[in-house]
Amino acid sequence: MAESFAFEIAGKVLEKLGSAAYERISLAWGVREEFEKLKQTLAAIRAVVLDAEQQQARSLELSLWLQRFKDACYHVEDLIDEFEIQALRRLVLKRGSTGRKVRHFFSGSNPLAFRFRMGYKIKKANETLNEISAEKAKFHLTEKHETNVIHRERETYSFVKTSSVIGRDEAKQHLLNFLKNPTDGEDIPVLPTVGIGGIGKTTLAQLVFNEESVKSHFELRIWVCVTEDFDIKQLMIKIIKSATGMNCKDMNKEELHKVLQDCLNGKRFFMVLDDVWNEDKKKWSELKDLLCGGAQGSRIIVTTRSRKVATITGTIPPYDLEHLSYENCLSLFLKLAFKEGEEKQHDNLVRIGEGIVQKCKGVALAVKTLGSLLCSTRVQHDWELVRDSQLWKLKQEENDILPALKLSYDHLPWYLKQCFAFCSVFPKDFEFNHLYLVSLWMANGFLQSPYENEDPEDIGNRYIQELLSRSFFQKVEDEIFFSTLKMHDLVHDLALSVAQNEVNSCNHYSTGNVRHLWFDLSKQDASQLPNNLGCLQSLFLLDEEDKADSESLIAEVISRSKHLRVLDLSNCSFEQLPNNIRYLMQLRNLNVAYNGNIKRLPNSICNLQSLRTLSLDGCRGIEELPKDIRYLISLRELTVTTKQTRLQENGISCLTSLRRLILCECENLEKLFEDIQNLTALRELYIYECHNLVSLPQGLKYLPTLENLSILNCEKLDLTMEELELEREEDGSLRKLFIGGVPKLESVPQWIIIGSTKTLQQLFISNLENVLTLPTWFQHLTSLQSLEILNCPKLLVLPEGMQQLTALKRLNIEGCPKLSKRCIEETGEDWPKIAHVPDFSCDEIDDE
């Protein structure tokens, strides 16, 4: 089931080589002719790669040829990176024309030597590609240029054996209530049922479809397996056949429409549209219009894996089908693995079966797959093998769990496939911040946009939402500025199965050139590190128990991994980074968070002009930032914990590409740099646990790009500042604001919000013990959608004009007893101000 991605990777490289930027580069460095040869050979091989990918399962030699081609594409991408890095270094030299010091810092940057070196490398790359091209003839491959996957048809039907369904009584009752409860309006009510593949959506629909009370309630019951091709004509044929038994394959659309209307006319019908993938609203509207001839009380249930489909089809909120309980899963497993009563004779197998059921994590089809796999054997070793093996390594039939999940994967566009497959590098049950994941995707060059000048962070957030919508990720926690996500164990198995050639996660080692590696020194000895690190792009090295000589190990890995884009050393305990980190010229993401021993970073780190993300979160021993940090001209995200009392004026404020700045647990920090207004690209500023910070710089008022601002637990901070002139009112772009744990604050300062009254969407106020009132200008926050007020005990009243906040959808008040009393529904004095808010909650107030 492994994916090669060779076609798409080659396409990405060709797109870069064909861009105007590389046309200029090739001319400037005198390598245009060699670049053209690269493009031509790449394009010629790529033309047959799709056919090779489809045939590789039948030929090991062809699979190895594909791997060689993919490695060659990655190598060309590395060459392209070198030109980009050289351009960045020249830009630093140009900016820092202060003379000898800057030139000395980049003393290894010799243009003539670079030209000869790159000319030689491109020539060798051409020779490699020519060899690969010459070999393709023996495989007799056909040119193909479409990436469309030929999906297998999954046909479902309405019958289910009721006694075989376990643990769905509550879900069944929810759907029955929907079918029978009366509703107003002429539109046919549609209830989407959403969940991961294999969780039991179709089974639930079958259960309801065959319920006796449903049969008697509806004149017509129609079951349609929609599957992947949402073709209106074919759906009309299926609907008519299910309703009447007529075969109308030879009719045109007009004739089908007439038959369909006659079929539905004046009848109360119940229709199940099972397994819907269509995300085109126009197609859905067209089908819905064809069904409008039924009687009042007709109902439609849609089953889908996609939340986007649910949004398009549903007239009411979707029903999220929950995982089966462990007890129900065990009952189902024992029913499938044993004949009735037989399990009592095999206590040893039942105990092993309990462990097998744990792996299924509540997904019914996984339970059925493994239960059916073991029904023919009573050998204890066979059961232990299933319990201890990765699910993706077990033999699977067409309708088993991984092929079922693979359907969802096959529907992803290739850029999402690559991002999803990368996530297999994490261990199972790993919870990750969505901002962290986006930064990893960005570092590896996975983020692509059809829109010009779209920020990669926005592209990544869109990818996250798409994968969430399709049930590849689960949301663990949803905070105002970030979400915590994880992957279901079975989805993780799917990711491992498609990425097995490129990713080494924990002990799941591949035989190819590993590109992404998670290595935990508390579970594995350093001697178990793979030998083939020359192509490594991402390394996650963990040493929480301080079992290894981290510094020498890191130096060794760096010396063997010259193409690293991501280096995550969080929770390691080394005292200093090795100096050879300066040679990781392609490094874009460096994370040394939660290292209590490190005191400073080597200044040579500032040689990494490609670095986009640097995290020093929780490194409380950091005494100062590197003195030449201003040379990190590509840096977009910086997280700092430091002992410094003041940040350098000529340091962070020179990072004009910076989008996100996080200052956390800077215990001694008293002031920020005054020229913060130089950070003209800054979109997010987070200040946490800076207990000695006394003021914010005036320049903060002049950051028109700032969208997210969070100030939390800064006890000495005084937020008083001269107000801005009125003519600047429309300059701001603030969307989210979180202020908490600032005891000196008596009211939300207007200078923060002025200019953003029409853009602010979320406001979170917490632990402000001295705030008495909210300002009257609250009524001007016309875009405010969510307001949370927590633990502000002296806050007495909501401001006048709250009724004007028509966009406000959510209001939550906790730990404000006097205010909560005024907001009691119907009777509270402030209730008229907030009666229009659809989602309102506050503390329960005891009657006195």
C-alpha positions in Angstrom: 0.0 0.0 0.0 3.1 2.2 0.1 2.9 5.4 -2.0 5.8 6.7 -4.0 4.8 10.3 -4.7 7.5 10.3 -7.5 5.2 11.9 -10.1 4.2 14.8 -7.8 7.7 15.4 -6.5 9.1 15.5 -10.0 6.3 17.9 -11.0 7.1 20.2 -8.1 10.8 20.2 -9.1 9.9 21.0 -12.7 7.7 23.8 -11.7 10.6 25.4 -9.7 13.0 24.9 -12.6 10.5 26.5 -15.0 9.8 29.6 -12.8 10.9 33.1 -13.8 13.1 33.2 -10.6 15.1 30.2 -11.7 15.4 31.5 -15.2 17.1 34.5 -13.7 19.3 32.4 -11.4 20.4 30.1 -14.3 21.4 33.1 -16.3 23.2 34.8 -13.4 25.3 31.8 -12.6 25.9 30.6 -16.1 24.1 27.2 -15.7 21.1 27.7 -18.0 22.1 25.0 -20.5 22.6 22.4 -17.7 19.3 23.4 -16.1 17.5 22.9 -19.4 18.9 19.4 -19.7 17.7 18.7 -16.2 14.2 19.8 -17.1 14.0 17.9 -20.3 15.2 14.6 -18.8 13.0 15.0 -15.7 10.0 15.6 -17.9 10.7 12.6 -20.1 11.0 10.3 -17.1 8.0 11.8 -15.3 5.8 11.1 -18.4 5.9 7.3 -17.6 6.1 7.5 -13.8 2.3 7.1 -13.3 2.3 3.9 -15.2 5.4 2.7 -13.2 3.6 3.6 -9.9 0.6 1.5 -10.9 2.8 -1.5 -11.9 5.5 -1.4 -9.2 3.7 -3.9 -6.9 4.3 -6.6 -9.6 8.0 -5.9 -10.1 10.7 -5.3 -7.4 13.1 -4.0 -10.1 10.6 -1.4 -11.2 9.9 -0.4 -7.6 13.7 0.1 -7.1 13.9 2.1 -10.4 11.1 4.4 -9.1 12.9 4.8 -5.8 16.1 5.9 -7.7 14.1 8.4 -9.7 12.5 9.8 -6.6 15.9 10.1 -4.9 17.3 11.9 -7.9 14.3 14.4 -7.8 15.1 15.1 -4.1 18.7 15.6 -5.0 17.8 18.2 -7.7 15.6 19.9 -5.1 18.6 20.1 -2.8 20.5 21.8 -5.7 17.7 24.3 -6.1 17.9 25.0 -2.3 21.6 25.7 -2.6 20.9 28.5 -5.1 18.2 29.9 -2.8 20.5 29.9 0.1 23.2 31.6 -1.9 20.7 34.3 -2.8 19.8 34.8 0.8 23.5 35.1 1.8 24.1 37.7 -0.9 21.0 39.6 0.4 22.5 39.7 3.9 25.8 40.9 2.6 24.0 43.6 0.6 22.0 44.7 3.7 24.9 44.6 6.0 27.2 46.8 4.0 28.7 47.8 7.3 31.8 46.2 5.9 34.4 43.8 7.2 32.4 42.3 10.0 29.5 41.0 7.8 31.9 39.9 5.1 33.9 38.0 7.7 30.7 36.3 9.1 30.1 34.9 5.6 33.7 34.4 4.7 32.9 31.0 3.1 30.7 32.6 0.5 32.9 32.8 -2.6 30.9 33.4 -5.8 33.4 32.0 -8.2 33.9 28.8 -6.1 30.2 28.5 -5.8 29.7 28.7 -9.6 32.2 25.9 -10.3 30.9 23.7 -7.5 27.3 24.0 -8.6 28.1 23.5 -12.2 29.8 20.2 -11.3 26.9 19.1 -9.1 24.3 19.9 -11.9 26.4 17.9 -14.4 26.5 14.9 -12.0 22.7 15.2 -11.5 22.2 15.1 -15.3 24.4 12.0 -15.6 22.3 10.2 -12.9 19.0 11.2 -14.6 20.3 10.1 -18.0 21.1 6.6 -16.5 17.7 6.4 -15.0 16.1 7.5 -18.3 18.1 4.9 -20.3 16.8 2.1 -18.0 13.1 3.0 -18.4 12.9 1.4 -21.9 13.2 -2.1 -20.5 10.0 -1.7 -18.4 7.8 -0.9 -21.5 6.0 1.9 -19.7 3.2 4.0 -21.2 3.0 7.8 -21.0 0.2 9.0 -18.6 -0.4 12.6 -17.5 -3.4 12.3 -15.2 -3.1 11.6 -11.5 -6.7 10.4 -11.1 -6.8 7.3 -9.0 -9.0 4.5 -10.3 -11.1 3.9 -7.2 -12.7 0.5 -6.5 -16.5 0.6 -6.3 -17.8 0.0 -2.8 -21.4 -1.2 -3.1 -23.6 -1.3 0.0 -27.2 -2.6 0.4 -30.0 -2.0 2.9 -30.1 -5.4 4.6 -28.5 -6.0 8.0 -28.8 -8.8 10.5 -30.1 -6.9 13.5 -28.7 -9.4 16.1 -25.2 -8.8 14.8 -25.3 -5.1 15.6 -24.0 -4.3 19.1 -23.9 -1.0 21.0 -25.8 1.3 18.7 -29.1 1.7 20.6 -28.6 5.3 21.5 -27.5 6.3 18.0 -30.4 4.3 16.5 -32.9 6.2 18.7 -31.4 9.6 17.7 -32.0 8.7 14.0 -35.5 7.4 14.7 -36.4 10.6 16.5 -35.3 12.6 13.4 -37.4 10.4 11.1 -40.6 10.8 13.1 -40.5 14.1 14.8 -42.6 16.7 12.9 -40.9 19.7 11.3 -42.1 23.0 9.7 -41.3 24.1 6.2 -41.4 22.6 2.8 -37.6 21.7 2.5 -36.9 18.0 3.0 -35.0 17.6 6.3 -31.6 16.0 5.8 -29.5 14.5 8.6 -25.8 13.7 7.8 -24.2 11.0 9.8 -20.4 11.6 10.0 -17.5 9.5 11.2 -14.3 7.8 10.3 -14.3 5.0 7.8 -15.3 1.7 9.4 -16.9 3.2 12.5 -20.4 1.9 11.5 -22.3 4.6 9.7 -23.7 2.3 7.0 -24.6 -0.3 9.7 -26.5 2.3 11.7 -28.4 3.4 8.6 -29.2 -0.2 7.7 -30.5 -0.8 11.3 -32.8 2.2 11.1 -33.9 1.4 7.5 -35.1 -2.1 8.6 -36.8 -0.9 11.8 -40.5 -2.1 11.7 -41.8 1.3 12.9 -39.9 3.0 10.0 -41.4 0.6 7.5 -45.0 1.4 8.6 -44.3 5.2 8.9 -43.1 5.7 5.3 -44.9 4.8 2.1 -41.6 4.5 0.3 -38.1 3.5 1.5 -35.2 4.1 -0.9 -31.6 2.9 -0.4 -28.9 4.4 -2.7 -25.2 3.6 -2.4 -23.8 6.9 -3.9 -20.0 6.1 -3.7 -17.5 8.3 -5.5 -19.1 9.4 -8.7 -21.9 11.8 -7.9 -23.4 11.5 -11.4 -27.0 12.9 -11.3 -28.2 10.6 -14.1 -26.8 7.5 -12.4 -28.3 8.5 -9.1 -31.8 9.0 -10.7 -31.5 5.5 -12.2 -30.5 4.0 -8.7 -33.3 5.9 -6.9 -35.9 4.6 -9.3 -34.6 1.1 -9.2 -34.6 1.1 -5.4 -38.1 2.5 -5.2 -39.8 0.5 -8.0 -37.5 -2.2 -9.2 -37.5 -0.6 -12.7 -34.3 -0.7 -14.7 -34.1 2.6 -16.6 -30.5 2.5 -17.9 -31.5 3.3 -21.4 -33.5 6.5 -20.6 -32.3 10.0 -21.0 -32.4 12.6 -18.2 -35.8 14.0 -19.2 -37.4 10.6 -19.2 -35.8 9.7 -15.9 -37.1 12.9 -14.4 -40.7 12.1 -15.3 -40.4 8.5 -13.9 -38.8 9.9 -10.7 -41.6 12.4 -10.2 -44.3 9.8 -10.8 -42.5 7.6 -8.3 -42.2 10.2 -5.5 -45.4 12.2 -6.2 -47.4 12.7 -3.0 -45.6 9.9 -1.1 -43.9 10.2 2.2 -40.5 8.7 1.6 -37.4 7.9 3.5 -34.1 7.8 1.6 -30.7 6.8 2.6 -27.8 8.2 0.6 -25.0 6.0 1.7 -21.3 6.8 1.4 -21.4 10.3 -0.1 -18.1 11.9 -1.2 -19.4 14.8 -3.3 -18.2 18.3 -2.1 -19.8 20.2 -5.0 -22.8 22.1 -3.6 -24.2 22.7 -7.1 -24.5 19.0 -7.8 -26.2 18.4 -4.4 -28.7 21.2 -5.0 -29.5 19.7 -8.4 -30.3 16.3 -6.8 -32.2 17.8 -3.9 -34.4 19.7 -6.4 -35.3 16.5 -8.1 -36.6 15.0 -4.9 -39.0 17.8 -4.0 -42.1 15.9 -5.2 -42.6 13.8 -2.0 -45.2 14.4 0.7 -44.7 16.3 3.9 -42.8 14.2 6.4 -40.3 12.8 3.9 -36.7 12.4 5.3 -33.2 11.9 4.0 -30.2 10.4 5.9 -26.7 10.9 4.4 -23.7 8.9 5.6 -20.3 10.4 4.9 -16.7 10.6 6.2 -16.4 14.3 5.3 -17.6 17.1 7.5 -17.6 19.4 4.4 -20.1 17.0 2.8 -22.2 17.1 6.0 -22.2 20.9 5.9 -23.3 21.0 2.2 -26.1 18.4 2.5 -27.4 18.8 6.1 -30.5 20.9 7.0 -29.7 20.2 10.7 -26.4 19.7 12.5 -24.7 16.4 11.6 -24.8 13.4 13.9 -21.2 12.5 14.9 -21.2 8.7 15.3 -19.1 7.9 18.4 -16.7 5.0 18.7 -18.0 1.8 20.2 -17.2 1.3 23.9 -14.5 -1.2 24.8 -17.2 -3.6 26.3 -19.2 -3.5 23.1 -16.1 -4.0 21.0 -15.1 -7.0 23.1 -18.6 -8.5 22.8 -18.5 -8.1 19.0 -15.0 -9.5 18.7 -15.8 -12.6 20.8 -19.0 -13.2 18.7 -16.9 -13.2 15.5 -13.8 -15.0 16.7 -15.7 -17.9 18.4 -18.8 -20.0 17.9 -21.4 -19.3 20.5 -20.2 -20.3 24.0 -16.8 -21.5 22.7 -14.9 -18.6 24.3 -15.5 -20.2 27.7 -13.1 -23.0 26.7 -10.3 -20.6 25.8 -9.6 -18.3 28.6 -6.0 -17.7 27.3 -7.3 -16.6 23.9 -9.9 -14.3 25.5 -7.2 -12.6 27.5 -5.1 -12.1 24.3 -8.3 -11.0 22.5 -8.8 -8.2 25.1 -5.4 -6.8 24.0 -6.4 -7.1 20.3 -9.6 -5.2 21.0 -7.7 -2.4 22.6 -5.9 -1.8 19.3 -9.2 -1.2 17.5 -10.0 1.9 19.6 -13.7 1.6 19.1 -13.9 1.2 15.3 -16.3 -1.6 14.5 -14.8 -2.6 11.2 -11.4 -3.1 12.8 -12.9 -5.4 15.4 -14.7 -7.3 12.6 -11.5 -7.5 10.6 -9.4 -9.0 13.4 -12.2 -11.2 14.8 -12.8 -12.7 11.4 -9.0 -13.2 10.9 -8.8 -15.3 14.0 -12.0 -17.3 13.8 -10.3 -20.2 12.1 -7.4 -20.7 14.5 -7.1 -21.6 18.1 -3.3 -21.5 18.2 -2.1 -19.1 20.9 0.9 -18.0 18.9 -1.3 -16.9 16.0 -3.4 -14.7 18.3 -0.3 -13.2 19.9 1.1 -12.4 16.5 -2.1 -10.4 15.7 -2.0 -8.6 19.0 1.7 -7.7 18.8 1.8 -6.7 15.1 1.1 -3.4 13.5 -2.3 -3.6 11.8 -1.0 -2.4 8.5 1.4 -5.4 8.3 -1.5 -7.9 8.7 -3.1 -9.4 5.6 -6.2 -7.5 4.7 -9.1 -8.4 2.4 -10.9 -5.9 0.2 -13.6 -5.0 2.7 -11.4 -5.0 5.8 -10.4 -1.9 7.8 -7.3 -0.6 6.1 -8.7 -0.9 2.5 -11.8 0.9 3.8 -9.7 3.7 5.3 -7.5 3.8 2.2 -10.6 4.9 0.3 -10.6 8.1 2.3 -6.9 8.5 1.6 -7.3 8.0 -2.1 -9.7 10.9 -2.3 -7.2 13.3 -1.0 -5.4 15.7 -3.3 -1.7 14.7 -3.5 -0.4 17.6 -1.5 -2.6 16.5 1.4 -1.5 12.9 0.9 2.1 14.0 1.4 1.2 16.0 4.6 -0.8 13.2 6.0 1.9 10.5 5.3 4.4 12.7 7.0 2.4 12.5 10.3 3.2 8.8 10.6 6.6 10.0 11.9 4.9 10.7 15.3 4.3 7.8 17.7 0.8 6.6 18.3 -1.3 8.8 20.7 1.0 11.7 20.1 -0.8 15.0 20.6 0.4 17.9 18.6 -0.3 21.7 18.4 -1.6 22.6 14.9 0.9 25.5 14.7 3.8 23.1 15.3 2.6 20.7 12.6 2.2 23.6 10.1 5.8 24.7 10.8 7.0 21.2 10.1 5.1 21.0 6.8 6.4 24.4 5.9 10.0 23.4 6.6 9.7 20.4 4.3 8.2 22.3 1.4 4.8 20.6 1.5 2.7 23.7 1.4 1.5 24.8 -2.0 -1.1 27.3 -2.9 -3.0 28.1 -6.1 -3.2 31.7 -4.9 -0.3 34.1 -5.4 1.3 35.5 -2.3 -0.7 33.4 0.2 1.2 33.0 3.4 2.4 29.4 4.1 0.9 29.6 7.6 -2.6 30.2 6.1 -2.1 27.4 3.6 -1.1 25.1 6.4 -4.1 26.1 8.5 -6.3 25.3 5.5 -4.7 21.8 5.1 -5.4 21.2 8.8 -9.1 22.0 8.4 -9.3 19.8 5.4 -7.8 16.8 7.2 -10.0 17.4 10.2 -13.1 17.6 8.0 -12.2 14.2 6.5 -11.7 12.6 9.9 -7.9 12.1 9.5 -7.3 14.2 12.6 -9.2 14.3 15.9 -9.5 17.5 17.9 -8.3 17.0 21.5 -8.5 20.6 22.7 -9.6 23.8 21.1 -8.1 27.0 22.5 -8.5 30.5 21.3 -5.1 30.6 19.5 -4.4 27.0 18.7 -5.9 23.5 18.6 -4.4 20.3 19.9 -4.8 17.3 17.6 -4.1 13.6 17.4 -4.6 10.7 15.0 -6.8 7.7 15.7 -4.6 4.6 16.0 -6.1 3.1 12.9 -5.5 6.3 10.9 -1.9 6.2 12.1 -1.6 2.6 10.8 -2.9 3.9 7.5 -0.3 6.7 7.5 2.4 4.1 8.2 1.3 1.9 5.4 1.4 4.7 2.8 4.7 6.2 4.1 6.7 3.1 4.9 9.4 3.9 2.3 10.2 7.3 3.7 9.4 7.5 7.4 11.0 5.8 10.4 8.7 6.2 13.4 10.0 4.6 16.6 10.9 1.0 15.6 9.1 1.0 12.2 12.3 1.1 10.1 12.3 1.2 6.3 14.9 -0.2 4.0 15.0 2.9 1.7 16.6 6.3 2.2 14.8 7.5 5.3 13.8 11.1 5.1 11.9 11.6 8.4 13.0 10.0 11.6 11.6 9.9 15.2 14.2 8.4 17.6 13.6 8.1 21.3 16.8 7.4 23.3 14.8 6.4 26.3 13.5 3.4 24.3 16.3 2.8 21.8 20.1 2.7 22.0 22.0 5.2 19.9 23.7 2.3 18.1 20.2 1.5 16.6 20.2 4.8 14.6 19.8 3.9 10.9 22.9 4.0 8.8 21.2 5.7 5.8 20.9 9.3 7.1 22.4 11.0 4.1 18.9 11.9 2.7 17.4 12.8 6.2 15.2 15.9 6.1 13.5 15.7 9.5 15.0 14.4 12.8 13.1 14.2 16.1 15.6 13.2 18.7 14.3 12.6 22.3 16.4 12.0 25.4 14.1 12.9 28.3 15.9 10.4 30.6 19.4 11.8 29.7 20.6 8.3 28.7 23.0 9.4 26.0 25.9 11.7 25.4 23.5 14.0 23.6 26.1 16.6 22.4 28.4 14.2 20.7 25.5 12.2 19.3 23.9 15.4 17.9 27.3 16.4 16.4 27.6 12.9 14.8 24.1 13.0 13.3 24.6 16.5 11.9 27.8 15.4 10.2 25.8 12.5 8.5 22.7 14.5 7.7 23.7 17.6 5.7 20.2 18.0 4.1 18.2 18.4 7.3 15.2 20.8 7.1 13.8 20.0 10.6 15.9 19.3 13.8 13.8 18.8 16.9 15.9 18.3 20.0 13.1 19.3 22.5 13.4 17.7 26.0 17.0 16.8 25.5 19.5 18.0 28.2 22.7 19.0 26.4 24.6 22.1 27.5 25.4 23.4 24.1 24.7 22.8 20.4 27.7 21.6 18.4 29.3 24.2 16.2 28.9 22.1 13.1 25.2 23.0 13.1 26.3 26.0 10.9 26.7 23.5 8.0 23.0 22.6 8.0 22.4 25.3 5.4 18.9 23.9 4.5 17.7 23.9 8.1 14.4 25.6 8.4 13.1 24.5 11.8 15.2 24.2 14.9 13.5 23.2 18.2 15.5 23.0 21.4 12.6 23.6 23.8 12.5 22.5 27.4 16.2 22.1 27.8 17.1 23.3 31.3 20.9 23.0 30.8 21.6 25.0 27.7 22.9 28.6 28.4 23.4 30.0 25.0 23.3 29.1 21.3 26.5 29.3 19.2 26.6 32.5 17.2 27.3 30.3 14.2 23.6 29.4 14.2 23.1 32.9 12.6 24.7 31.4 9.5 21.5 29.5 8.8 19.7 32.0 6.4 17.0 29.4 5.6 15.9 29.1 9.2 12.2 29.9 9.5 11.3 28.6 13.0 13.4 28.7 16.1 12.0 27.5 19.5 13.7 28.1 22.8 10.5 27.6 24.8 11.2 26.6 28.4 15.0 27.0 28.1 15.3 28.9 31.3 19.1 28.8 31.4 19.4 30.9 28.2 21.5 33.9 29.3 21.3 35.8 26.0 20.3 35.4 22.4 23.1 35.1 19.7 24.5 38.5 19.0 24.1 38.2 15.2 20.5 37.0 15.3 19.6 39.8 12.9 21.2 37.8 10.1 18.4 35.2 10.3 16.5 37.0 7.6 14.1 34.2 6.8 13.0 33.7 10.4 9.1 33.7 10.6 8.6 32.2 14.1 10.6 32.8 17.3 9.8 31.4 20.7 12.1 32.7 23.5 12.7 31.9 27.1 15.6 33.9 28.5 17.3 35.3 31.6 17.9 38.6 30.0 16.3 41.7 31.5 16.1 43.4 28.1 16.1 42.1 24.6 18.7 43.6 22.2 17.6 46.6 20.2 19.6 45.5 17.1 18.5 41.9 17.4 14.9 40.7 17.1 13.7 44.1 15.8 15.8 43.5 12.7 13.9 40.3 11.8 11.6 41.9 9.3 10.2 38.5 8.1 9.0 37.6 11.6 5.3 36.5 11.7 5.0 35.1 15.2 6.9 36.1 18.3 6.4 34.2 21.6 8.0 35.4 24.8 7.4 32.9 27.6 8.7 32.5 31.1 11.2 35.3 30.7 11.4 35.8 34.4 13.9 38.7 34.4 12.6 40.5 31.4 11.6 44.1 32.3 11.3 45.7 28.9 10.9 44.8 25.3 12.9 46.4 22.5 11.4 49.9 21.7 11.6 49.6 17.9 9.1 46.8 17.7 7.3 48.7 15.0 10.1 47.6 12.7 8.6 44.1 12.7 6.3 45.1 9.8 5.3 41.5 9.0 4.4 40.5 12.6 0.9 38.9 12.8 1.0 37.2 16.2 2.5 38.3 19.6 2.2 36.1 22.7 3.7 37.2 26.1 3.3 34.6 28.8 4.6 34.4 32.4 6.9 37.4 32.2 6.5 38.3 35.8 8.8 41.3 35.9 7.8 42.9 32.6 6.7 46.5 33.5 5.6 48.0 30.2 5.1 47.4 26.5 6.8 49.5 23.9 5.0 52.5 22.3 5.8 51.0 18.9 3.3 48.2 19.5 0.5 50.7 18.6 1.9 51.0 15.1 1.8 47.3 14.0 -1.0 47.3 11.4 -0.4 43.6 10.5 -0.9 42.3 14.1 -3.8 39.8 14.2 -3.4 37.8 17.4 -2.3 39.3 20.7 -2.1 37.4 24.0 -0.8 38.8 27.3 -1.0 36.3 30.2 0.3 36.3 33.8 2.5 39.4 33.8 1.9 40.7 37.3 3.9 43.9 37.1 2.8 45.0 33.7 1.2 48.4 33.3 -0.8 48.6 30.1 -1.4 52.3 30.3 -0.3 54.1 27.1 -1.0 57.3 25.3 -4.1 56.9 23.1 -3.8 57.1 19.4 -5.0 59.8 17.2 -8.6 59.2 15.9 -7.4 59.3 12.3 -5.7 56.0 12.8 -8.9 54.2 13.7 -9.2 51.9 10.6 -5.5 50.9 10.4 -5.6 47.8 12.7 -6.2 44.1 11.8 -6.5 42.5 15.3 -8.7 39.5 15.2 -8.0 37.7 18.5 -7.1 39.3 21.9 -6.4 37.4 25.2 -5.6 39.4 28.3 -5.3 37.6 31.6 -3.4 37.7 34.9 -2.5 41.5 34.7 -3.6 42.7 38.2 -2.8 46.4 37.6 -5.3 46.5 34.8 -8.6 48.2 35.7 -10.2 48.3 32.3 -9.4 46.9 28.8 -7.1 49.5 27.3 -8.5 51.2 24.2 -5.1 51.6 22.6 -4.9 47.9 22.0 -8.2 47.7 20.1 -8.4 51.1 18.5 -8.1 50.7 14.8 -9.4 47.1 15.0 -13.1 47.7 16.1 -14.2 46.2 12.7 -11.8 43.3 12.7 -11.8 41.9 16.3 -13.6 38.5 16.3 -12.6 36.9 19.6 -11.9 38.5 23.0 -10.9 36.5 26.0 -10.6 38.3 29.4 -9.3 36.3 32.4 -8.1 36.7 35.9 -8.3 40.5 36.0 -9.0 40.9 39.7 -9.2 44.7 39.6 -11.4 45.3 36.5 -14.6 47.0 37.5 -16.2 47.8 34.2 -15.9 47.1 30.5 -15.5 50.3 28.4 -18.5 51.8 26.5 -16.6 51.5 23.2 -17.4 47.8 23.3 -20.5 48.6 21.3 -18.3 49.4 18.3 -16.8 45.9 18.1 -19.1 45.1 15.2 -17.2 41.9 14.1 -17.0 40.3 17.6 -18.2 36.7 17.5 -16.9 35.3 20.7 -16.5 36.9 24.2 -15.2 35.0 27.3 -15.0 36.7 30.7 -13.4 34.5 33.4 -12.5 35.2 37.0 -13.0 38.9 37.1 -14.8 39.0 40.5 -15.1 42.8 40.7 -16.7 43.2 37.3 -20.3 44.3 38.0 -22.0 45.2 34.8 -21.9 44.7 31.0 -21.4 48.0 29.0 -24.3 49.7 27.3 -24.8 49.0 23.7 -24.1 45.3 23.8 -27.3 44.8 21.8 -25.5 46.3 18.8 -23.0 43.4 18.7 -25.1 41.5 16.2 -22.2 39.3 15.1 -21.8 37.9 18.7 -22.5 34.2 18.7 -20.9 33.0 21.9 -20.7 34.6 25.4 -19.3 32.7 28.4 -19.1 34.2 31.9 -17.4 32.3 34.7 -16.0 33.3 38.1 -17.8 36.7 38.0 -20.6 36.1 40.5 -22.1 39.7 40.5 -22.0 39.9 36.8 -23.5 36.4 36.3 -26.4 37.4 38.6 -27.2 40.4 36.3 -27.1 38.1 33.3 -29.7 35.5 34.5 -31.9 34.6 31.6 -35.1 36.7 31.3 -34.8 38.2 34.9 -31.3 39.6 35.0 -30.8 43.3 34.7 -28.3 42.8 31.9 -30.2 40.1 30.1 -31.8 42.5 27.5 -28.2 43.4 26.4 -27.3 39.8 25.5 -30.7 38.1 24.8 -29.7 38.0 21.1 -26.6 35.8 21.7 -27.4 32.2 20.6 -24.7 30.5 22.7 -24.7 32.0 26.2 -23.5 30.4 29.4 -22.6 31.7 32.9 -22.2 30.4 36.4 -25.2 29.1 38.2 -26.3 31.5 40.9 -27.7 30.2 44.1 -30.8 32.0 45.2 -30.2 34.0 48.4 
